[in-house]
Amino acid sequence: MAAKTKRPRGTGRLYHQKGSANWWVQFYQDGKCHRESTGTSNRRQAEAYLRDKIGEASQGTFVPRASQVTVTDICVAKLTSDEVHASDSYDTTEGRWRLHLQPFFGHMKAAAVTTDLLDKYAAKRTGEGDLNGTVNREMGWLRSAYNYALKSKKIPRAVIPHFPMLPEAKPRKGFLRDDQFDALAKACLAEGLYLRTFLEVAGRFAWRKESVLTLTVGQVDFFENTIRLDDSKNDEPVTAKMPHVMRELVTAACLGKSPQDTLLTYPDGSPVLDIRRQWERATKAANLPSLLVHDLCRTGIRNMRRRRIDETVALKIAGRKTESILRRYDIVDEADLDDAAMKMDQQVPKVIQGPNQQLKHSLGIAEAVEGTEEAVEKDSLKAKAAVVQ
Protein backbone atom coordinates (compact mmCIF):
# COMPACT_ATOMS: atom_id res chain seq x y z
CA MET A 1 0.00 0.00 0.00
CA ALA A 2 1.43 3.36 -1.09
CA ALA A 3 2.21 5.87 1.66
CA LYS A 4 0.17 9.06 1.78
CA THR A 5 1.89 12.11 0.34
CA LYS A 6 2.54 14.67 3.06
CA ARG A 7 1.37 18.22 2.28
CA PRO A 8 4.05 20.92 2.26
CA ARG A 9 4.47 22.80 5.51
CA GLY A 10 2.21 25.90 5.74
CA THR A 11 -0.47 24.63 3.35
CA GLY A 12 -2.78 23.23 6.02
CA ARG A 13 -4.61 19.97 5.61
CA LEU A 14 -7.95 18.50 4.54
CA TYR A 15 -9.57 15.71 6.48
CA HIS A 16 -12.89 14.02 7.17
CA GLN A 17 -14.35 14.35 10.63
CA LYS A 18 -16.23 11.37 12.02
CA GLY A 19 -19.92 11.55 11.20
CA SER A 20 -19.52 14.32 8.58
CA ALA A 21 -19.64 13.89 4.81
CA ASN A 22 -18.03 17.29 4.26
CA TRP A 23 -14.35 18.06 4.12
CA TRP A 24 -12.81 19.86 7.08
CA VAL A 25 -9.76 22.13 7.03
CA GLN A 26 -6.96 22.65 9.51
CA PHE A 27 -4.49 25.55 9.37
CA TYR A 28 -2.52 27.80 11.68
CA GLN A 29 -2.52 31.51 12.42
CA ASP A 30 0.07 32.97 14.79
CA GLY A 31 0.82 29.48 16.05
CA LYS A 32 -2.81 28.73 16.90
CA CYS A 33 -4.57 25.80 15.22
CA HIS A 34 -7.93 26.41 13.61
CA ARG A 35 -10.35 23.77 12.32
CA GLU A 36 -13.66 24.29 10.56
CA SER A 37 -15.97 22.66 8.04
CA THR A 38 -15.80 23.65 4.38
CA GLY A 39 -19.50 22.93 3.94
CA THR A 40 -18.84 20.79 0.86
CA SER A 41 -18.01 17.17 0.03
CA ASN A 42 -16.26 18.21 -3.20
CA ARG A 43 -12.50 17.96 -2.72
CA ARG A 44 -11.66 20.61 -5.33
CA GLN A 45 -13.98 23.13 -3.70
CA ALA A 46 -12.58 22.19 -0.30
CA GLU A 47 -9.02 22.82 -1.57
CA ALA A 48 -10.09 26.30 -2.76
CA TYR A 49 -11.69 26.96 0.61
CA LEU A 50 -8.50 25.97 2.40
CA ARG A 51 -6.38 28.24 0.17
CA ASP A 52 -8.70 31.17 0.96
CA LYS A 53 -8.42 30.56 4.71
CA ILE A 54 -4.64 30.28 4.57
CA GLY A 55 -4.56 33.54 2.60
CA GLU A 56 -6.70 35.26 5.24
CA ALA A 57 -4.48 33.88 8.00
CA SER A 58 -1.30 35.11 6.32
CA GLN A 59 -2.79 38.60 5.80
CA GLY A 60 -4.16 38.82 9.33
CA THR A 61 -7.78 39.09 8.16
CA PHE A 62 -8.97 35.67 9.30
CA VAL A 63 -11.70 35.84 11.94
CA PRO A 64 -12.25 32.61 13.91
CA ARG A 65 -15.81 31.26 13.82
CA ALA A 66 -16.93 34.15 11.58
CA SER A 67 -19.21 31.74 9.76
CA GLN A 68 -21.15 31.21 12.99
CA VAL A 69 -21.83 34.93 13.67
CA THR A 70 -25.48 35.83 13.16
CA VAL A 71 -27.09 39.11 12.14
CA THR A 72 -28.58 39.27 15.63
CA ASP A 73 -25.08 39.04 17.14
CA ILE A 74 -23.72 42.02 15.23
CA CYS A 75 -26.87 44.15 15.58
CA VAL A 76 -27.15 43.61 19.33
CA ALA A 77 -23.47 44.55 19.64
CA LYS A 78 -24.08 47.75 17.65
CA LEU A 79 -27.11 48.65 19.76
CA THR A 80 -25.07 48.13 22.92
CA SER A 81 -22.37 50.43 21.56
CA ASP A 82 -24.96 53.09 20.65
CA GLU A 83 -26.43 52.92 24.13
CA VAL A 84 -23.05 53.11 25.87
CA HIS A 85 -22.06 56.15 23.82
CA ALA A 86 -25.45 57.81 24.44
CA SER A 87 -26.39 58.03 20.79
CA ASP A 88 -29.21 60.52 20.15
CA SER A 89 -30.80 58.08 17.72
CA TYR A 90 -30.69 55.01 19.98
CA ASP A 91 -34.47 54.80 20.50
CA THR A 92 -35.08 55.17 16.76
CA THR A 93 -32.53 52.54 15.72
CA GLU A 94 -33.66 50.12 18.41
CA GLY A 95 -37.19 50.37 17.01
CA ARG A 96 -35.95 49.83 13.46
CA TRP A 97 -34.14 46.67 14.53
CA ARG A 98 -36.90 45.24 16.70
CA LEU A 99 -39.84 46.00 14.41
CA HIS A 100 -38.42 45.53 10.92
CA LEU A 101 -34.85 44.24 10.59
CA GLN A 102 -34.91 41.51 13.22
CA PRO A 103 -38.05 39.71 11.92
CA PHE A 104 -36.46 39.51 8.46
CA PHE A 105 -32.73 38.99 9.14
CA GLY A 106 -32.49 38.01 12.82
CA HIS A 107 -32.33 34.25 12.29
CA MET A 108 -29.71 34.43 9.53
CA LYS A 109 -25.95 34.06 9.64
CA ALA A 110 -24.19 37.36 8.89
CA ALA A 111 -22.38 35.74 5.97
CA ALA A 112 -25.68 34.61 4.43
CA VAL A 113 -26.97 38.15 3.81
CA THR A 114 -26.50 39.07 0.16
CA THR A 115 -27.29 42.10 -1.97
CA ASP A 116 -30.12 40.15 -3.59
CA LEU A 117 -31.60 39.47 -0.16
CA LEU A 118 -31.32 43.16 0.76
CA ASP A 119 -33.22 44.04 -2.41
CA LYS A 120 -35.98 41.66 -1.37
CA TYR A 121 -36.14 43.33 2.03
CA ALA A 122 -36.41 46.76 0.39
CA ALA A 123 -39.20 45.51 -1.88
CA LYS A 124 -41.06 44.10 1.11
CA ARG A 125 -40.80 47.34 3.09
CA THR A 126 -41.84 49.61 0.22
CA GLY A 127 -44.67 47.20 -0.54
CA GLU A 128 -45.92 47.82 2.99
CA GLY A 129 -46.19 51.51 2.17
CA ASP A 130 -42.97 52.82 3.71
CA LEU A 131 -41.03 55.57 1.95
CA ASN A 132 -37.70 54.94 0.23
CA GLY A 133 -35.98 57.24 2.71
CA THR A 134 -37.26 55.18 5.65
CA VAL A 135 -35.97 51.96 4.10
CA ASN A 136 -32.61 53.60 3.35
CA ARG A 137 -32.21 54.63 7.00
CA GLU A 138 -32.85 51.01 8.05
CA MET A 139 -30.37 49.64 5.51
CA GLY A 140 -27.84 52.29 6.47
CA TRP A 141 -27.99 51.29 10.13
CA LEU A 142 -27.64 47.59 9.25
CA ARG A 143 -24.56 48.49 7.20
CA SER A 144 -23.13 50.36 10.18
CA ALA A 145 -23.70 47.23 12.30
CA TYR A 146 -21.66 45.17 9.82
CA ASN A 147 -18.88 47.77 9.82
CA TYR A 148 -18.84 47.78 13.62
CA ALA A 149 -18.54 43.97 13.60
CA LEU A 150 -15.62 44.30 11.17
CA LYS A 151 -13.83 46.74 13.49
CA SER A 152 -14.53 44.37 16.40
CA LYS A 153 -12.98 41.52 14.38
CA LYS A 154 -16.12 39.43 14.53
CA ILE A 155 -16.42 39.09 10.76
CA PRO A 156 -14.02 39.50 7.81
CA ARG A 157 -14.52 42.21 5.20
CA ALA A 158 -15.53 39.63 2.62
CA VAL A 159 -18.72 38.91 4.59
CA ILE A 160 -20.05 42.47 4.21
CA PRO A 161 -22.45 42.67 1.22
CA HIS A 162 -23.10 45.67 -0.97
CA PHE A 163 -26.03 47.63 0.46
CA PRO A 164 -28.23 49.01 -2.35
CA MET A 165 -29.92 52.34 -1.64
CA LEU A 166 -33.27 53.38 -3.09
CA PRO A 167 -33.73 56.72 -4.88
CA GLU A 168 -35.17 59.35 -2.56
CA ALA A 169 -37.28 62.42 -3.16
CA LYS A 170 -35.52 65.77 -3.06
CA PRO A 171 -35.29 67.42 0.37
CA ARG A 172 -38.34 69.40 1.44
CA LYS A 173 -38.40 73.10 0.63
CA GLY A 174 -41.16 74.05 3.07
CA PHE A 175 -40.89 77.44 4.74
CA LEU A 176 -43.04 80.41 5.75
CA ARG A 177 -43.18 83.76 4.00
CA ASP A 178 -43.71 86.75 6.27
CA ASP A 179 -47.43 86.96 5.50
CA GLN A 180 -47.84 83.22 6.11
CA PHE A 181 -45.97 83.49 9.41
CA ASP A 182 -48.37 86.23 10.53
CA ALA A 183 -51.40 84.13 9.57
CA LEU A 184 -50.04 81.09 11.40
CA ALA A 185 -49.21 83.23 14.45
CA LYS A 186 -52.88 84.21 14.76
CA ALA A 187 -53.99 80.59 14.41
CA CYS A 188 -51.45 79.43 17.02
CA LEU A 189 -52.56 82.12 19.47
CA ALA A 190 -56.12 80.86 19.08
CA GLU A 191 -54.86 77.45 20.25
CA GLY A 192 -53.08 78.93 23.25
CA LEU A 193 -50.19 81.08 24.42
CA TYR A 194 -47.93 78.00 24.53
CA LEU A 195 -48.27 77.31 20.80
CA ARG A 196 -47.82 80.98 19.86
CA THR A 197 -44.65 81.14 21.97
CA PHE A 198 -43.43 77.87 20.44
CA LEU A 199 -43.88 79.28 16.94
CA GLU A 200 -41.99 82.46 17.80
CA VAL A 201 -39.00 80.74 19.38
CA ALA A 202 -38.70 77.86 16.89
CA GLY A 203 -39.44 80.03 13.84
CA ARG A 204 -37.02 82.86 14.75
CA PHE A 205 -34.10 80.87 16.15
CA ALA A 206 -34.44 77.74 13.91
CA TRP A 207 -34.49 75.52 17.00
CA ARG A 208 -35.76 71.95 16.98
CA LYS A 209 -39.15 71.03 18.41
CA GLU A 210 -37.70 68.94 21.26
CA SER A 211 -35.34 71.74 22.27
CA VAL A 212 -38.15 74.29 22.55
CA LEU A 213 -40.64 72.03 24.31
CA THR A 214 -38.11 71.15 27.02
CA LEU A 215 -37.11 74.74 27.83
CA THR A 216 -37.48 75.73 31.47
CA VAL A 217 -38.11 79.13 33.01
CA GLY A 218 -34.60 79.02 34.45
CA GLN A 219 -33.14 79.11 30.94
CA VAL A 220 -34.62 82.58 30.37
CA ASP A 221 -32.60 85.57 31.60
CA PHE A 222 -34.70 88.74 31.44
CA PHE A 223 -31.85 90.89 32.75
CA GLU A 224 -29.63 89.85 29.83
CA ASN A 225 -32.65 89.43 27.52
CA THR A 226 -31.54 85.91 26.51
CA ILE A 227 -32.75 82.34 26.21
CA ARG A 228 -30.18 79.62 26.85
CA LEU A 229 -30.41 76.27 25.08
CA ASP A 230 -28.41 73.67 27.00
CA ASP A 231 -28.64 70.88 24.42
CA SER A 232 -28.45 72.03 20.80
CA LYS A 233 -28.02 70.13 17.55
CA ASN A 234 -24.23 70.40 17.84
CA ASP A 235 -24.26 69.23 21.51
CA GLU A 236 -23.09 72.66 22.69
CA PRO A 237 -25.03 75.27 24.68
CA VAL A 238 -26.55 78.16 22.74
CA THR A 239 -27.53 81.60 23.99
CA ALA A 240 -29.67 83.92 21.85
CA LYS A 241 -31.04 87.41 22.40
CA MET A 242 -34.83 87.74 22.38
CA PRO A 243 -36.48 90.11 19.87
CA HIS A 244 -39.22 92.36 21.26
CA VAL A 245 -42.26 90.22 20.36
CA MET A 246 -40.59 87.06 21.63
CA ARG A 247 -39.73 88.72 24.93
CA GLU A 248 -43.37 89.68 25.48
CA LEU A 249 -44.59 86.15 24.75
CA VAL A 250 -41.92 84.51 26.90
CA THR A 251 -42.67 86.94 29.73
CA ALA A 252 -46.34 85.94 29.65
CA ALA A 253 -45.38 82.25 29.56
CA CYS A 254 -43.16 82.64 32.67
CA LEU A 255 -45.72 84.34 34.91
CA GLY A 256 -46.31 82.54 38.19
CA LYS A 257 -43.67 79.86 37.52
CA SER A 258 -40.49 78.86 39.33
CA PRO A 259 -37.10 78.45 37.53
CA GLN A 260 -37.41 74.66 37.30
CA ASP A 261 -40.89 74.77 35.72
CA THR A 262 -41.37 74.06 32.02
CA LEU A 263 -41.68 77.23 29.95
CA LEU A 264 -44.49 75.99 27.69
CA THR A 265 -47.48 74.73 29.66
CA TYR A 266 -51.21 74.32 29.26
CA PRO A 267 -53.53 76.68 31.15
CA ASP A 268 -53.74 74.13 33.97
CA GLY A 269 -49.96 74.24 34.40
CA SER A 270 -49.15 70.80 32.95
CA PRO A 271 -46.16 70.74 30.57
CA VAL A 272 -46.71 70.57 26.81
CA LEU A 273 -45.19 67.30 25.63
CA ASP A 274 -46.73 66.95 22.18
CA ILE A 275 -48.20 69.52 19.78
CA ARG A 276 -49.13 67.39 16.80
CA ARG A 277 -52.90 67.82 17.04
CA GLN A 278 -52.71 71.52 17.90
CA TRP A 279 -50.24 72.09 15.07
CA GLU A 280 -52.50 70.32 12.59
CA ARG A 281 -55.47 72.50 13.57
CA ALA A 282 -53.43 75.71 13.44
CA THR A 283 -51.88 75.02 10.04
CA LYS A 284 -55.28 74.17 8.58
CA ALA A 285 -56.76 77.38 10.00
CA ALA A 286 -53.89 79.35 8.41
CA ASN A 287 -54.43 77.56 5.07
CA LEU A 288 -51.04 75.81 5.40
CA PRO A 289 -52.08 72.16 5.85
CA SER A 290 -48.84 70.67 4.47
CA LEU A 291 -46.52 72.69 6.71
CA LEU A 292 -44.38 70.59 9.07
CA VAL A 293 -42.98 71.70 12.41
CA HIS A 294 -39.47 71.11 11.06
CA ASP A 295 -40.17 73.67 8.32
CA LEU A 296 -39.74 76.30 11.04
CA CYS A 297 -36.01 75.51 11.05
CA ARG A 298 -35.84 76.34 7.34
CA THR A 299 -37.89 79.47 7.96
CA GLY A 300 -35.54 80.65 10.70
CA ILE A 301 -32.35 80.03 8.70
CA ARG A 302 -33.83 81.62 5.57
CA ASN A 303 -34.99 84.74 7.39
CA MET A 304 -31.65 85.22 9.14
CA ARG A 305 -29.92 85.10 5.76
CA ARG A 306 -32.44 87.50 4.22
CA ARG A 307 -31.92 89.96 7.06
CA ARG A 308 -28.17 89.90 6.37
CA ILE A 309 -27.27 88.30 9.69
CA ASP A 310 -23.66 87.14 9.58
CA GLU A 311 -23.36 83.42 8.77
CA THR A 312 -21.26 82.71 11.86
CA VAL A 313 -23.84 84.40 14.07
CA ALA A 314 -26.72 82.60 12.31
CA LEU A 315 -25.02 79.24 12.91
CA LYS A 316 -24.45 80.10 16.57
CA ILE A 317 -28.08 81.13 17.09
CA ALA A 318 -29.40 78.01 15.37
CA GLY A 319 -26.99 75.75 17.27
CA ARG A 320 -25.35 74.34 14.15
CA LYS A 321 -21.68 73.81 13.29
CA THR A 322 -21.39 73.34 9.54
CA GLU A 323 -22.24 75.89 6.85
CA SER A 324 -23.94 73.18 4.79
CA ILE A 325 -27.10 73.77 6.84
CA LEU A 326 -27.18 77.35 5.53
CA ARG A 327 -27.09 76.19 1.93
CA ARG A 328 -29.61 73.41 2.53
CA TYR A 329 -32.11 75.62 4.35
CA ASP A 330 -31.53 78.88 2.46
CA ILE A 331 -34.56 78.60 0.17
CA VAL A 332 -35.34 81.03 -2.62
CA ASP A 333 -38.89 81.89 -3.68
CA GLU A 334 -40.43 84.14 -6.35
CA ALA A 335 -40.37 87.20 -4.09
CA ASP A 336 -36.63 86.74 -3.54
CA LEU A 337 -36.06 86.67 -7.31
CA ASP A 338 -38.11 89.86 -7.74
CA ASP A 339 -36.07 91.53 -5.03
CA ALA A 340 -32.84 90.46 -6.76
CA ALA A 341 -34.03 91.93 -10.06
CA MET A 342 -34.86 95.26 -8.39
CA LYS A 343 -31.40 95.41 -6.83
CA MET A 344 -29.77 94.70 -10.20
CA ASP A 345 -31.79 97.52 -11.76
CA GLN A 346 -30.38 99.88 -9.14
CA GLN A 347 -26.86 99.05 -10.32
CA VAL A 348 -27.51 100.18 -13.94
CA PRO A 349 -27.27 103.95 -14.77
CA LYS A 350 -30.62 105.54 -15.50
CA VAL A 351 -31.33 105.84 -19.23
CA ILE A 352 -32.72 109.20 -20.31
CA GLN A 353 -35.43 108.89 -22.90
CA GLY A 354 -34.47 110.82 -26.05
CA PRO A 355 -32.25 110.60 -29.14
CA ASN A 356 -29.94 107.69 -29.69
CA GLN A 357 -26.92 109.86 -28.90
CA GLN A 358 -28.20 110.47 -25.36
CA LEU A 359 -28.70 106.75 -24.91
CA LYS A 360 -25.14 106.04 -26.03
CA HIS A 361 -23.69 108.60 -23.64
CA SER A 362 -25.77 107.29 -20.72
CA LEU A 363 -24.36 103.81 -21.24
CA GLY A 364 -20.79 105.07 -21.63
CA ILE A 365 -20.31 103.80 -25.20
CA ALA A 366 -20.71 107.00 -27.18
CA GLU A 367 -17.02 107.44 -28.09
CA ALA A 368 -16.65 103.89 -29.35
CA VAL A 369 -19.83 104.15 -31.44
CA GLU A 370 -18.85 107.54 -32.88
CA GLY A 371 -15.42 106.24 -33.90
CA THR A 372 -16.99 103.27 -35.64
CA GLU A 373 -19.52 105.48 -37.49
CA GLU A 374 -16.77 107.86 -38.71
CA ALA A 375 -14.71 104.98 -40.04
CA VAL A 376 -17.70 103.55 -41.91
CA GLU A 377 -18.53 106.97 -43.42
CA LYS A 378 -14.92 107.51 -44.69
CA ASP A 379 -14.88 104.04 -46.29
CA SER A 380 -18.18 104.82 -48.02
CA LEU A 381 -16.85 108.16 -49.50
CA LYS A 382 -13.70 106.45 -50.79
CA ALA A 383 -15.81 103.81 -52.52
CA LYS A 384 -18.00 106.45 -54.23
CA ALA A 385 -14.89 108.39 -55.45
CA ALA A 386 -13.44 105.24 -56.96
CA VAL A 387 -16.65 104.60 -58.89
CA VAL A 388 -16.73 108.20 -60.34
CA GLN A 389 -13.14 107.93 -61.56
C-alpha distance (Angstrom), angle and dihedral (degrees) to the residues before:
residue distance angle dihedral
M1 . . .
A2 3.81 . .
A3 3.81 117.0 .
K4 3.78 118.0 -113.7
T5 3.79 114.9 -101.1
K6 3.79 110.5 -114.5
R7 3.82 115.4 -129.4
P8 3.81 116.3 -120.2
R9 3.78 115.3 -94.7
G10 3.84 112.9 -89.3
T11 3.81 96.2 25.7
G12 3.80 96.3 95.4
R13 3.76 122.6 -139.9
L14 3.80 142.6 -95.8
Y15 3.76 121.4 -137.3
H16 3.79 143.3 158.3
Q17 3.77 117.7 -112.6
K18 3.79 117.4 -144.4
G19 3.78 111.6 -90.9
S20 3.84 94.6 13.8
A21 3.80 126.4 103.8
N22 3.80 91.7 -163.7
W23 3.77 127.0 87.4
W24 3.78 117.8 -106.6
V25 3.80 126.8 -152.4
Q26 3.78 131.9 -143.8
F27 3.81 124.2 -166.9
Y28 3.78 140.1 146.1
Q29 3.79 134.6 -115.8
D30 3.80 119.8 -175.3
G31 3.79 89.4 -16.0
K32 3.80 93.8 -53.9
C33 3.81 119.6 120.4
H34 3.78 118.2 -129.9
R35 3.80 126.7 -169.2
E36 3.79 128.2 -177.0
S37 3.78 141.7 151.2
T38 3.80 120.1 -95.5
G39 3.79 91.1 -149.4
T40 3.81 91.8 -129.9
S41 3.80 138.4 87.4
N42 3.82 91.5 -153.2
R43 3.80 109.2 104.9
R44 3.81 94.9 -153.4
Q45 3.79 91.8 53.2
A46 3.79 89.9 45.2
E47 3.83 90.3 53.1
A48 3.83 89.7 52.7
Y49 3.79 90.0 48.8
L50 3.79 91.0 51.8
R51 3.82 92.1 49.3
D52 3.82 89.9 52.2
K53 3.81 92.0 51.0
I54 3.79 92.9 48.0
G55 3.81 88.8 49.8
E56 3.81 90.9 51.9
A57 3.80 90.6 47.6
S58 3.79 93.0 50.9
Q59 3.83 91.8 48.7
G60 3.79 93.6 45.7
T61 3.82 93.6 -118.2
F62 3.79 98.2 109.7
V63 3.80 113.3 117.2
P64 3.82 115.2 -162.4
R65 3.81 115.0 -123.9
A66 3.82 91.1 0.2
S67 3.79 88.7 143.4
Q68 3.81 89.3 63.0
V69 3.84 96.0 53.4
T70 3.80 112.2 109.3
V71 3.79 130.6 -151.6
T72 3.79 87.5 -112.8
D73 3.82 90.1 56.6
I74 3.80 94.5 55.1
C75 3.82 95.5 39.9
V76 3.80 94.2 49.7
A77 3.81 88.5 49.3
K78 3.81 90.6 51.5
L79 3.80 92.0 48.2
T80 3.79 90.1 50.5
S81 3.80 90.0 51.7
D82 3.82 91.4 48.9
E83 3.78 90.9 50.6
V84 3.81 94.1 47.2
H85 3.80 91.3 50.4
A86 3.83 91.7 46.1
S87 3.78 95.1 -120.3
D88 3.81 112.5 -162.4
S89 3.80 89.9 -138.1
Y90 3.82 97.1 49.5
D91 3.82 95.5 110.9
T92 3.80 91.2 48.0
T93 3.80 95.5 48.1
E94 3.79 92.6 44.0
G95 3.80 88.4 55.6
R96 3.80 92.0 48.1
W97 3.79 90.7 52.9
R98 3.80 97.2 43.6
L99 3.81 98.1 42.5
H100 3.79 103.8 35.1
L101 3.81 118.4 5.0
Q102 3.80 99.6 43.0
P103 3.84 96.7 52.6
F104 3.81 89.6 52.9
F105 3.83 104.5 35.3
G106 3.81 105.5 14.4
H107 3.80 97.1 97.1
M108 3.81 94.8 46.6
K109 3.78 131.0 96.1
A110 3.81 111.6 -111.6
A111 3.80 90.1 -121.8
A112 3.81 91.4 54.9
V113 3.81 94.9 64.3
T114 3.80 109.9 101.1
T115 3.78 135.2 178.9
D116 3.80 89.1 -106.8
L117 3.80 89.9 55.2
L118 3.81 90.8 49.2
D119 3.80 89.3 53.1
K120 3.79 89.3 53.4
Y121 3.79 90.0 51.4
A122 3.81 90.9 50.9
A123 3.81 90.7 49.4
K124 3.80 90.5 50.4
R125 3.81 93.5 50.0
T126 3.80 95.6 46.2
G127 3.80 88.7 45.7
E128 3.80 87.3 59.0
G129 3.78 88.9 58.4
D130 3.80 100.9 -99.3
L131 3.80 119.6 142.2
N132 3.79 122.6 -108.7
G133 3.80 90.1 -115.8
T134 3.81 91.3 56.5
V135 3.80 91.7 51.0
N136 3.82 90.8 47.2
R137 3.81 91.2 54.2
E138 3.82 89.5 52.6
M139 3.80 92.7 47.9
G140 3.79 90.8 45.3
W141 3.79 91.8 54.9
L142 3.82 91.8 47.6
R143 3.80 88.3 52.2
S144 3.80 90.0 51.4
A145 3.83 88.5 52.2
Y146 3.82 90.0 54.9
N147 3.80 91.2 48.1
Y148 3.80 90.7 49.8
A149 3.82 89.5 51.3
L150 3.81 88.8 51.2
K151 3.82 91.5 52.8
S152 3.81 88.9 47.1
K153 3.83 89.1 52.6
K154 3.78 93.1 -122.1
I155 3.80 94.3 123.8
P156 3.82 134.8 19.7
R157 3.79 121.5 -115.8
A158 3.79 91.0 -108.7
V159 3.82 89.9 67.7
I160 3.82 93.7 61.7
P161 3.84 110.2 95.2
H162 3.77 127.1 -150.3
F163 3.81 108.9 -91.6
P164 3.83 110.7 -142.0
M165 3.80 115.8 -147.5
L166 3.79 124.3 -149.7
P167 3.81 121.9 -128.6
E168 3.79 111.7 -97.0
A169 3.77 132.9 -152.4
K170 3.79 117.1 -103.0
P171 3.81 115.7 -88.5
R172 3.79 115.7 -83.5
K173 3.79 117.5 -92.0
G174 3.80 96.7 -162.8
F175 3.79 116.9 145.0
L176 3.81 141.0 138.8
R177 3.77 126.2 -104.4
D178 3.79 115.3 -145.6
D179 3.80 93.4 -99.9
Q180 3.81 91.1 48.0
F181 3.80 90.8 49.4
D182 3.81 89.8 53.8
A183 3.81 91.7 49.5
L184 3.80 92.0 48.8
A185 3.82 90.9 46.7
K186 3.81 89.9 59.5
A187 3.80 91.7 47.7
C188 3.82 91.7 48.6
L189 3.80 92.0 49.4
A190 3.79 88.5 53.7
E191 3.82 87.5 57.8
G192 3.78 92.6 49.5
L193 3.79 145.7 -69.5
Y194 3.82 90.2 -88.0
L195 3.81 93.7 61.6
R196 3.81 93.3 44.1
T197 3.82 90.1 51.3
F198 3.81 90.4 46.6
L199 3.80 90.8 53.7
E200 3.80 92.6 49.4
V201 3.79 96.1 49.1
A202 3.82 97.6 40.1
G203 3.82 94.4 40.3
R204 3.83 96.3 47.4
F205 3.81 100.5 38.8
A206 3.86 98.2 32.8
W207 3.81 90.2 -126.9
R208 3.78 123.4 161.9
K209 3.79 121.8 -103.9
E210 3.82 94.5 -114.0
S211 3.80 91.6 50.3
V212 3.81 93.2 53.5
L213 3.80 96.8 42.6
T214 3.81 91.9 52.9
L215 3.82 96.1 50.1
T216 3.79 115.0 124.7
V217 3.79 129.9 -152.6
G218 3.80 88.6 -111.7
Q219 3.80 90.1 65.3
V220 3.81 90.6 63.8
D221 3.81 117.5 84.9
F222 3.81 110.4 -169.3
F223 3.81 92.4 -179.4
E224 3.82 91.0 58.9
N225 3.83 91.7 30.3
T226 3.82 91.7 -128.4
I227 3.78 142.8 128.8
R228 3.80 116.6 -147.3
L229 3.79 120.8 -149.3
D230 3.80 109.7 -159.8
D231 3.81 97.5 -171.4
S232 3.80 114.7 37.4
K233 3.79 131.9 168.7
N234 3.81 90.7 -89.3
D235 3.85 92.4 48.2
E236 3.81 91.1 -113.2
P237 3.82 128.3 111.3
V238 3.80 117.2 -100.0
T239 3.79 128.8 -157.1
A240 3.81 120.9 -167.3
K241 3.79 133.1 179.7
M242 3.80 116.2 -118.7
P243 3.82 119.2 -122.1
H244 3.82 115.8 -134.9
V245 3.82 98.9 -95.4
M246 3.79 92.2 45.5
R247 3.80 91.6 50.7
E248 3.81 90.9 54.3
L249 3.80 92.5 49.8
V250 3.80 94.0 45.2
T251 3.81 90.4 47.6
A252 3.80 90.3 54.9
A253 3.81 90.7 46.7
C254 3.84 91.5 52.9
L255 3.81 97.5 51.3
G256 3.79 113.6 124.1
K257 3.83 94.3 3.1
S258 3.79 133.0 119.2
P259 3.86 122.8 -129.7
Q260 3.81 93.5 -99.0
D261 3.81 94.1 51.9
T262 3.80 120.8 104.7
L263 3.80 112.7 -98.9
L264 3.82 96.3 -138.8
T265 3.80 112.4 54.1
Y266 3.78 139.4 153.0
P267 3.81 118.9 -106.8
D268 3.81 89.3 -93.4
G269 3.81 90.5 57.9
S270 3.82 98.1 -108.3
P271 3.83 114.6 136.0
V272 3.80 120.3 -102.7
L273 3.80 106.6 -117.1
D274 3.80 101.6 164.4
I275 3.81 131.7 22.6
R276 3.78 102.0 178.2
R277 3.80 97.5 114.0
Q278 3.80 94.4 40.7
W279 3.80 90.6 47.6
E280 3.79 91.7 50.7
R281 3.81 91.6 52.4
A282 3.81 93.4 45.9
T283 3.80 95.3 48.6
K284 3.80 91.2 48.8
A285 3.81 90.9 49.7
A286 3.83 89.4 51.3
N287 3.83 90.8 48.3
L288 3.83 90.7 -113.1
P289 3.82 101.7 112.9
S290 3.82 95.6 154.2
L291 3.81 95.7 51.7
L292 3.81 114.5 118.1
V293 3.79 126.2 -153.0
H294 3.81 88.9 -119.2
D295 3.81 89.0 59.7
L296 3.80 86.0 75.1
C297 3.81 88.2 71.1
R298 3.80 89.8 57.3
T299 3.79 89.9 45.6
G300 3.80 92.3 52.4
I301 3.82 95.0 47.4
R302 3.81 92.2 44.7
N303 3.79 94.0 49.9
M304 3.80 93.2 47.6
R305 3.80 89.2 53.8
R306 3.80 92.2 46.4
R307 3.79 90.9 51.2
R308 3.82 89.3 54.0
I309 3.79 94.6 -114.7
D310 3.80 109.1 167.5
E311 3.82 112.3 -98.0
T312 3.80 93.2 -125.6
V313 3.79 90.7 52.3
A314 3.82 92.0 45.5
L315 3.81 90.5 52.7
K316 3.80 91.0 48.6
I317 3.81 93.0 50.0
A318 3.80 92.6 47.3
G319 3.81 92.3 45.8
R320 3.80 94.7 -121.9
K321 3.80 130.6 134.2
T322 3.80 108.2 -162.9
E323 3.80 126.9 63.6
S324 3.80 90.3 -137.1
I325 3.82 88.2 84.8
L326 3.81 88.8 61.7
R327 3.79 92.2 54.6
R328 3.80 93.3 43.1
Y329 3.80 95.0 48.7
D330 3.82 99.2 33.7
I331 3.81 96.5 100.2
V332 3.78 124.0 -175.2
D333 3.80 122.7 -148.0
E334 3.82 134.8 -179.1
A335 3.80 93.0 -87.0
D336 3.81 90.3 55.2
L337 3.81 90.3 53.3
D338 3.81 91.1 49.7
D339 3.79 89.8 50.5
A340 3.81 90.5 50.4
A341 3.80 91.3 51.6
M342 3.82 91.5 51.1
K343 3.80 90.9 51.1
M344 3.81 91.0 50.0
D345 3.80 89.8 51.4
Q346 3.80 88.8 55.5
Q347 3.80 89.7 58.3
V348 3.85 94.2 58.0
P349 3.86 118.5 82.1
K350 3.79 113.3 -109.4
V351 3.81 112.8 -98.2
I352 3.79 114.6 -135.0
Q353 3.76 112.9 -139.8
G354 3.82 110.3 -121.7
P355 3.81 141.9 77.0
N356 3.76 121.4 -2.2
Q357 3.80 90.9 -107.3
Q358 3.81 91.0 62.2
L359 3.78 89.9 50.0
K360 3.80 91.4 51.9
H361 3.80 92.6 49.9
S362 3.81 92.4 47.5
L363 3.79 90.5 55.6
G364 3.81 93.3 45.0
I365 3.81 96.0 -118.5
A366 3.79 101.2 102.7
E367 3.83 96.8 106.8
A368 3.78 93.8 50.0
V369 3.81 92.0 48.0
E370 3.81 93.1 46.5
G371 3.80 91.7 51.0
T372 3.78 91.1 50.8
E373 3.83 92.5 48.4
E374 3.84 92.1 50.2
A375 3.79 91.7 50.9
V376 3.80 91.7 50.0
E377 3.83 91.7 48.7
K378 3.86 92.9 51.1
D379 3.81 91.2 49.6
S380 3.81 89.8 50.8
L381 3.88 92.9 51.8
K382 3.81 91.5 49.1
A383 3.79 90.4 51.9
K384 3.84 92.4 51.0
A385 3.86 91.5 49.1
A386 3.78 91.1 52.1
V387 3.80 91.2 52.7
V388 3.89 92.8 50.7
Q389 3.80 91.9 51.3
